[in-house]
Amino acid sequence: MTRLWSRLRFLFNFRKSIPFLKAFFTAKDVAAAKKVTAVALIVLYFVFPFDLIPDFLIGIGIVDDLAVATFILQLIIKMAPAHLKDKFNADRNDNKVINIL
């Protein structure tokens, strides 16, 4: 249950993850294959028309979308080099970016 809450907190603080994502995609030490994989996952997420829970069910209809978005962002974080993770990882009381590692 704790892991679920940390994932939800991560999603609601997505705007704070934007500097991390920018650093990930502009870093020279991140392999091009990792960048392509991340972009491909994001594009597939938007292009693939299948929803587990239809979006017209207000409230619960976006649950599967949130799960997929969380999954993709966590994969990007796992693919990032250690120095980027260290730079953007902050303890829970800080207002920085990421603390789901």
Summary of the structure (lengths in Angstrom):
residues: 101
radius of gyration: 14.5
end to end distance: 15.7
largest distance: 42.7
contacts: 236
relative contact order: 0.20
helix: 66%
strand: 2%
